[in-house]
């Protein structure tokens, strides 16, 4: 008898889990993948910057193959259209791969002012997530008003946001961004983006490679102030770290190179023509101050000092607030301090236990259940890149298969036979793999038309220049 598995979420972790289960179990498993969107692939589709299209292309063919060998049910939200308990009753195993569904707030005065923008909303909007279409008017007004933007955070998402804000119209046209998004972004007048981190240059969440990638963006300048570089030299612990570690020495060397490159650009007057991303270190947001109309006008930052416990790894340094304040004149503040893993249970059901921003689990088995599992961000917290989910999902697959062997004489389950009836009774119009295929082909057709128009526009501009 084959096993019925329901996976909630069709992002990378859910797809990798389905792939591993099919690889290990073959025809002995039947997988239904539920997603609240009519389109699959989650983070790959709505979370990765359009400037990283090569990364998306790297996975898309594999994901399509997995989806074609499973049953995709789109437009169904667990906790809203279906109760989690209903899935557990109709499947041998249920795996939660729903990721994160909101972001953490800064928790400072002034976060309600016009001009505050969660990175979670902004990223989903510029990737064309239909759930965030109603944000366009608000985002457009922010972009038109703002000349300086503070991005709180220095992780991958923060860097993508900064890049998006200062990218040129021509570079945006070369991506797969929706036309309406490109038009809205092209109306902006942003000249400066501050990338603000609460710790120092050696504690940044981004890697040396990611910083190098940011510095190579042709549309803007990147500046790391000499004060930031001096932070390393003034700290005896960090000087010792640089002597012992090639990794950290390489990061510090790149930062100095970026600063020197910026100085040369200023000498050539390029800073008057191009927008700038400025990296700011050892600062935490203290307050956002608005004008009489409640529009963001000033960001108050508090200086931090670092306290080391482990001198071998500077990333473990603890931030200590100093009470020293400074202000930045900005018209918008975009918070990018991490995503929040949410629950999927329906009203009246017992909430799942969440600690340290992930579902409490043991090797993917959710605490308190015998047939509920998790993988991806829901399992370990919202960290890592797309491929990080691969190892995570393999571990969960092993746990599910191991439990199947123990419960060899499990009762018969009905899967979609019953679940589809429940959805129809509730008038839920759910999608299928065939429906997704039609959407994908329509998107490809629209993409070809848009690309042809882009080529014509580019030729017209080049001809005008000559």
Secondary structure in CASP SS format (residue, H / E / C, confidence):
PFRMAT SS
TARGET T0000
AUTHOR 0000-0000-0000
METHOD secondary structure of the structure
MODEL  1
X C 1.00
X C 1.00
X E 1.00
X E 1.00
X E 1.00
X E 1.00
X E 1.00
X E 1.00
X C 1.00
X C 1.00
X C 1.00
X H 1.00
X H 1.00
X H 1.00
X H 1.00
X H 1.00
X H 1.00
X H 1.00
X H 1.00
X H 1.00
X H 1.00
X H 1.00
X H 1.00
X H 1.00
X H 1.00
X H 1.00
X H 1.00
X H 1.00
X E 1.00
X E 1.00
X E 1.00
X E 1.00
X E 1.00
X E 1.00
X E 1.00
X C 1.00
X C 1.00
X C 1.00
X C 1.00
X C 1.00
X C 1.00
X H 1.00
X H 1.00
X H 1.00
X H 1.00
X H 1.00
X C 1.00
X C 1.00
X C 1.00
X H 1.00
X H 1.00
X H 1.00
X H 1.00
X H 1.00
X H 1.00
X H 1.00
X H 1.00
X H 1.00
X H 1.00
X H 1.00
X H 1.00
X H 1.00
X H 1.00
X H 1.00
X H 1.00
X H 1.00
X H 1.00
X H 1.00
X C 1.00
X C 1.00
X E 1.00
X E 1.00
X E 1.00
X E 1.00
X C 1.00
X C 1.00
X C 1.00
X E 1.00
X C 1.00
X C 1.00
X C 1.00
X E 1.00
X C 1.00
X H 1.00
X H 1.00
X H 1.00
X H 1.00
X H 1.00
X H 1.00
X H 1.00
X C 1.00
X C 1.00
X E 1.00
X E 1.00
X E 1.00
X E 1.00
X C 1.00
X C 1.00
X C 1.00
X E 1.00
X E 1.00
X E 1.00
X E 1.00
X C 1.00
X C 1.00
X C 1.00
X C 1.00
X C 1.00
X E 1.00
X C 1.00
X C 1.00
X C 1.00
X C 1.00
X E 1.00
X C 1.00
X E 1.00
X E 1.00
X E 1.00
X H 1.00
X H 1.00
X H 1.00
X H 1.00
X H 1.00
X H 1.00
X H 1.00
X H 1.00
X C 1.00
X C 1.00
X C 1.00
X H 1.00
X H 1.00
X H 1.00
X H 1.00
X H 1.00
X H 1.00
X H 1.00
X H 1.00
X H 1.00
X H 1.00
X H 1.00
X H 1.00
X H 1.00
X H 1.00
X H 1.00
X H 1.00
X C 1.00
X C 1.00
X E 1.00
X E 1.00
X E 1.00
X E 1.00
X E 1.00
X C 1.00
X C 1.00
X C 1.00
X H 1.00
X H 1.00
X H 1.00
X H 1.00
X H 1.00
X H 1.00
X H 1.00
X H 1.00
X H 1.00
X H 1.00
X H 1.00
X C 1.00
X C 1.00
X H 1.00
X H 1.00
X H 1.00
X H 1.00
X H 1.00
X C 1.00
X C 1.00
X C 1.00
X C 1.00
X C 1.00
X H 1.00
X H 1.00
X H 1.00
X H 1.00
X H 1.00
X H 1.00
X H 1.00
X H 1.00
X C 1.00
X C 1.00
X C 1.00
X C 1.00
X C 1.00
X E 1.00
X E 1.00
X E 1.00
X E 1.00
X E 1.00
X C 1.00
X C 1.00
X C 1.00
X C 1.00
X H 1.00
X H 1.00
X H 1.00
X C 1.00
X C 1.00
X C 1.00
X C 1.00
X H 1.00
X H 1.00
X H 1.00
X H 1.00
X H 1.00
X H 1.00
X H 1.00
X H 1.00
X C 1.00
X C 1.00
X C 1.00
X C 1.00
X E 1.00
X E 1.00
X E 1.00
X E 1.00
X E 1.00
X C 1.00
X H 1.00
X H 1.00
X H 1.00
X H 1.00
X H 1.00
X H 1.00
X H 1.00
X H 1.00
X H 1.00
X C 1.00
X H 1.00
X H 1.00
X H 1.00
X H 1.00
X H 1.00
X H 1.00
X H 1.00
X H 1.00
X H 1.00
X C 1.00
X H 1.00
X H 1.00
X H 1.00
X H 1.00
X H 1.00
X H 1.00
X H 1.00
X H 1.00
X H 1.00
X H 1.00
X H 1.00
X H 1.00
X H 1.00
X H 1.00
X H 1.00
X H 1.00
X H 1.00
X H 1.00
X H 1.00
X H 1.00
X H 1.00
X H 1.00
X C 1.00
X C 1.00
X H 1.00
X H 1.00
X H 1.00
X C 1.00
X C 1.00
X E 1.00
X E 1.00
X E 1.00
X E 1.00
X E 1.00
X E 1.00
X C 1.00
X C 1.00
X E 1.00
X E 1.00
X E 1.00
X E 1.00
X E 1.00
X E 1.00
X E 1.00
X E 1.00
X C 1.00
X C 1.00
X C 1.00
X C 1.00
X E 1.00
X E 1.00
X E 1.00
X E 1.00
X E 1.00
X E 1.00
X E 1.00
X E 1.00
X E 1.00
X E 1.00
X E 1.00
X E 1.00
X E 1.00
X C 1.00
X C 1.00
X C 1.00
X C 1.00
X C 1.00
X C 1.00
X H 1.00
X H 1.00
X H 1.00
X C 1.00
X E 1.00
X E 1.00
X E 1.00
X E 1.00
X E 1.00
X E 1.00
X E 1.00
X E 1.00
X E 1.00
X E 1.00
X E 1.00
X E 1.00
X C 1.00
X C 1.00
X E 1.00
X E 1.00
X E 1.00
X E 1.00
X C 1.00
X C 1.00
X C 1.00
X E 1.00
X E 1.00
X E 1.00
X C 1.00
X C 1.00
X C 1.00
X C 1.00
X C 1.00
X C 1.00
X C 1.00
X C 1.00
X C 1.00
X C 1.00
X C 1.00
X C 1.00
X E 1.00
X E 1.00
X C 1.00
X C 1.00
X E 1.00
X E 1.00
X C 1.00
X E 1.00
X E 1.00
X C 1.00
X C 1.00
X E 1.00
X E 1.00
X C 1.00
X C 1.00
X C 1.00
X C 1.00
X C 1.00
X E 1.00
X E 1.00
X E 1.00
X C 1.00
X C 1.00
X H 1.00
X H 1.00
X H 1.00
X H 1.00
X C 1.00
X C 1.00
X C 1.00
X C 1.00
X C 1.00
X C 1.00
X C 1.00
X H 1.00
X H 1.00
X H 1.00
X H 1.00
X H 1.00
X H 1.00
X H 1.00
X H 1.00
X H 1.00
X H 1.00
X H 1.00
X H 1.00
X H 1.00
X H 1.00
X H 1.00
X H 1.00
X H 1.00
X H 1.00
X H 1.00
X C 1.00
X C 1.00
X C 1.00
X C 1.00
X C 1.00
X C 1.00
X C 1.00
X C 1.00
X C 1.00
X H 1.00
X H 1.00
X H 1.00
X H 1.00
X H 1.00
X H 1.00
X H 1.00
X H 1.00
X H 1.00
X H 1.00
X C 1.00
X C 1.00
X C 1.00
X C 1.00
X C 1.00
X C 1.00
X C 1.00
X H 1.00
X H 1.00
X H 1.00
X H 1.00
X H 1.00
X H 1.00
X H 1.00
X H 1.00
X H 1.00
X H 1.00
X H 1.00
X H 1.00
X H 1.00
X H 1.00
X H 1.00
X H 1.00
X H 1.00
X H 1.00
X H 1.00
X H 1.00
X H 1.00
X H 1.00
X H 1.00
X H 1.00
X H 1.00
X H 1.00
X H 1.00
X H 1.00
X H 1.00
X H 1.00
X H 1.00
X H 1.00
X H 1.00
X C 1.00
END
